Structures are given as structure tokens and as C-alpha cells.
């Protein structure tokens, strides 16, 4: 039991570190308003949920995203955490109702659900951020959110492609003996 708890703790810490590091690599998308970017921290956040379960997956996801965003966007560090929370809940829900089976169809469905959620949360993220910065001007919030959508759509497409592939790669190499 102690070895399993130690393994789980170490794995959670490794996921935190990976999510933190991956989240620092941001690819900025040209936009007339705001500074939207593509980053793949959510990919490992979703993988953390799938491998570690909801509780430890959320811990690794939210702590990793928090650490990265406090350094890169301290004024609005909580918005990416909100995005990750919603994406993680969708990932857990879909994986659970699909029987937690490591099949391509299951993982693609989970990734699609997370991708759609990412698009919605990207809109909300930039809408809320613009509303705060502009002093409550809804029109600026909507305009900013729509100009940030290419980054959300690109991230969603990458999520759908990378999550199932990375899941099987990690399962066959690192997690082959993980309980």
C-alpha cells in the first residue's frame, strides 16, 4: 500500500511539472485585440485526469496551470484554471460514462468533448478578461472573445489529435504496471 501511495504521489508531482513546463510554451496567435495563444497544458491535464482520476488529476492540472500562469499572466491567472477545471470535469464525466476503457473510440470521444469545451471556455476566458479590463463594456468583451477564437479552435484540434495518441503512448510505456 505504501509503495502504491508513493507511486501515485510521485506521478502526480511529475504531472504537475509536465503541465507547468508545457504551459510555459505558448504560441501566440495574431489578433487585432488581446493576446490569444495556443498552449498544450490542457493535454497533460486531461491525461492526468484519465490516469490519476478526478481528485489527483485536478490537483496536478490546476497546480501546474496555476504555477505557469502566475508567471506569465499574473493579473488573470485564475481564468486558465477555470478553463482547466471545466475541461477536466468534462473529461472525467465522459471517461466515466464510457466505462473508463482505453479504446480509441472512448478516448476520441473524451478528446472531442474536451475540445468543444475548450472552444467554449476560450470564449468565456477572453470575454471575462475583456469585460474586466474595459470596465464592463460587453461589446468589447464579445469582440475580444471572437478574435481569440482561432487560438481556442487550434488548441481544441490539437487536443483531439494528441490526447488519444499520448494516452496510448504513456499507457504502453510508463503506466503499463500502474494500478
C-alpha positions as CSV (number, residue, x, y, z in Angstrom):
1,X,0.0,0.0,0.0
2,X,2.8,2.4,0.9
3,X,4.5,1.8,-2.5
4,X,1.3,2.5,-4.3
5,X,0.7,5.7,-2.4
6,X,4.3,6.8,-3.1
7,X,4.0,5.9,-6.8
8,X,0.7,7.9,-7.0
9,X,2.3,10.9,-5.2
10,X,5.3,10.9,-7.5
11,X,3.2,10.5,-10.6
12,X,1.0,13.5,-9.5
13,X,4.1,15.6,-9.0
14,X,5.5,14.6,-12.4
15,X,2.2,15.6,-14.0
16,X,2.4,19.0,-12.2
17,X,5.9,19.6,-13.5
18,X,5.0,18.5,-17.1
19,X,1.8,20.6,-17.1
20,X,3.8,23.6,-15.8
21,X,6.6,23.3,-18.3
22,X,4.3,22.6,-21.3
23,X,2.1,25.6,-20.3
24,X,5.1,27.9,-20.5
25,X,5.4,27.2,-24.2
26,X,2.8,29.5,-25.7
27,X,2.4,30.1,-29.4
28,X,0.8,33.4,-29.8
29,X,-1.9,33.8,-32.5
30,X,-2.1,37.2,-34.3
31,X,-5.1,39.1,-33.2
32,X,-6.1,42.7,-33.5
33,X,-7.3,42.7,-29.9
34,X,-5.8,40.9,-27.0
35,X,-3.0,38.3,-27.0
36,X,-4.5,34.9,-27.5
37,X,-2.2,31.9,-27.5
38,X,-2.1,28.1,-28.1
39,X,-0.6,26.0,-25.4
40,X,-0.9,22.3,-24.6
41,X,-1.0,22.3,-20.8
42,X,-4.6,21.0,-21.1
43,X,-3.4,17.9,-23.0
44,X,-1.5,16.7,-20.0
45,X,-4.2,18.0,-17.6
46,X,-6.7,15.7,-19.4
47,X,-4.2,12.8,-19.3
48,X,-3.7,13.4,-15.6
49,X,-7.5,13.0,-15.1
50,X,-7.6,9.8,-17.2
51,X,-4.6,8.2,-15.5
52,X,-4.9,9.6,-11.9
53,X,-8.6,10.0,-11.5
54,X,-10.6,13.2,-10.8
55,X,-9.1,14.2,-7.5
56,X,-5.4,13.8,-8.2
57,X,-5.8,14.7,-11.8
58,X,-7.4,18.0,-10.8
59,X,-4.6,18.7,-8.3
60,X,-1.9,18.1,-10.9
61,X,-3.8,20.1,-13.6
62,X,-4.7,23.1,-11.5
63,X,-1.4,23.4,-9.7
64,X,0.5,23.1,-13.0
65,X,-1.6,25.6,-14.7
66,X,-1.5,27.9,-11.7
67,X,2.2,27.9,-11.5
68,X,2.6,28.6,-15.2
69,X,0.0,31.4,-15.3
70,X,1.2,33.2,-12.2
71,X,4.4,33.7,-14.1
72,X,3.0,34.5,-17.5
73,X,-0.3,36.3,-16.7
74,X,-0.5,37.2,-13.0
75,X,-3.4,39.6,-13.4
76,X,-5.7,36.9,-14.8
77,X,-4.1,33.7,-13.6
78,X,-7.4,32.3,-12.4
79,X,-9.1,32.2,-15.9
80,X,-6.9,29.4,-17.4
81,X,-7.5,27.5,-14.1
82,X,-11.3,27.9,-14.6
83,X,-10.9,26.6,-18.2
84,X,-8.9,23.6,-17.0
85,X,-11.4,22.9,-14.2
86,X,-14.3,22.7,-16.7
87,X,-12.2,20.7,-19.3
88,X,-11.2,18.2,-16.5
89,X,-14.8,17.8,-15.3
90,X,-15.9,17.0,-18.9
91,X,-13.0,14.6,-19.4
92,X,-13.8,12.8,-16.2
93,X,-17.6,12.7,-16.9
94,X,-17.2,11.3,-20.4
95,X,-14.5,8.8,-19.4
96,X,-16.7,7.6,-16.6
97,X,-19.9,7.2,-18.6
98,X,-17.9,5.4,-21.4
99,X,-16.7,2.8,-18.9
100,X,-13.2,4.0,-18.3
101,X,-12.0,1.7,-21.2
102,X,-8.8,2.5,-23.0
103,X,-10.2,2.3,-26.5
104,X,-9.7,4.6,-29.4
105,X,-13.4,5.4,-29.6
106,X,-13.6,6.2,-25.9
107,X,-10.5,8.4,-26.0
108,X,-11.5,10.2,-29.2
109,X,-15.0,10.9,-27.7
110,X,-13.4,12.2,-24.5
111,X,-11.0,14.4,-26.5
112,X,-13.8,15.7,-28.7
113,X,-15.8,16.7,-25.6
114,X,-12.8,18.4,-24.2
115,X,-12.1,20.2,-27.5
116,X,-15.6,21.5,-27.6
117,X,-15.4,22.6,-24.0
118,X,-12.0,24.3,-24.8
119,X,-13.6,26.4,-27.5
120,X,-16.4,27.5,-25.2
121,X,-14.1,28.2,-22.3
122,X,-11.7,30.2,-24.5
123,X,-14.6,32.4,-25.5
124,X,-15.6,32.8,-21.8
125,X,-11.9,33.4,-20.7
126,X,-11.3,36.3,-23.1
127,X,-14.8,37.7,-22.7
128,X,-14.4,37.9,-18.9
129,X,-10.9,39.3,-19.2
130,X,-12.0,42.0,-21.7
131,X,-15.0,42.9,-19.6
132,X,-12.7,43.4,-16.5
133,X,-10.1,45.4,-18.4
134,X,-12.7,47.6,-20.3
135,X,-14.7,48.4,-17.2
136,X,-17.7,46.3,-18.1
137,X,-18.2,47.0,-21.8
138,X,-19.9,44.0,-23.2
139,X,-19.3,44.9,-26.8
140,X,-15.5,44.9,-26.2
141,X,-15.8,41.6,-24.4
142,X,-17.6,40.0,-27.3
143,X,-15.3,41.4,-29.9
144,X,-12.2,40.3,-27.9
145,X,-13.6,36.9,-27.3
146,X,-14.3,36.3,-31.0
147,X,-10.9,37.5,-32.1
148,X,-9.4,35.0,-29.6
149,X,-11.3,32.1,-31.1
150,X,-8.7,31.0,-33.6
151,X,-6.3,30.1,-30.7
152,X,-9.1,28.2,-28.9
153,X,-10.0,26.3,-32.1
154,X,-6.4,25.4,-32.8
155,X,-5.9,24.2,-29.3
156,X,-9.1,22.2,-29.5
157,X,-8.0,20.5,-32.7
158,X,-4.6,19.7,-31.2
159,X,-6.3,18.3,-28.1
160,X,-8.4,15.9,-30.1
161,X,-5.4,14.7,-32.0
162,X,-2.8,14.5,-29.2
163,X,-4.8,13.2,-26.2
164,X,-5.6,9.7,-27.6
165,X,-2.1,9.3,-29.1
166,X,-0.4,10.4,-25.9
167,X,-2.7,8.2,-23.8
168,X,-1.7,5.1,-25.6
169,X,2.0,6.0,-25.7
170,X,2.0,6.6,-21.9
171,X,-0.1,3.6,-21.2
172,X,2.2,1.3,-23.1
173,X,5.4,2.7,-21.7
174,X,5.2,4.4,-18.3
175,X,1.8,3.2,-17.0
176,X,2.0,-0.4,-18.1
177,X,2.3,-1.6,-14.4
178,X,0.4,1.3,-12.9
179,X,-2.7,0.3,-10.8
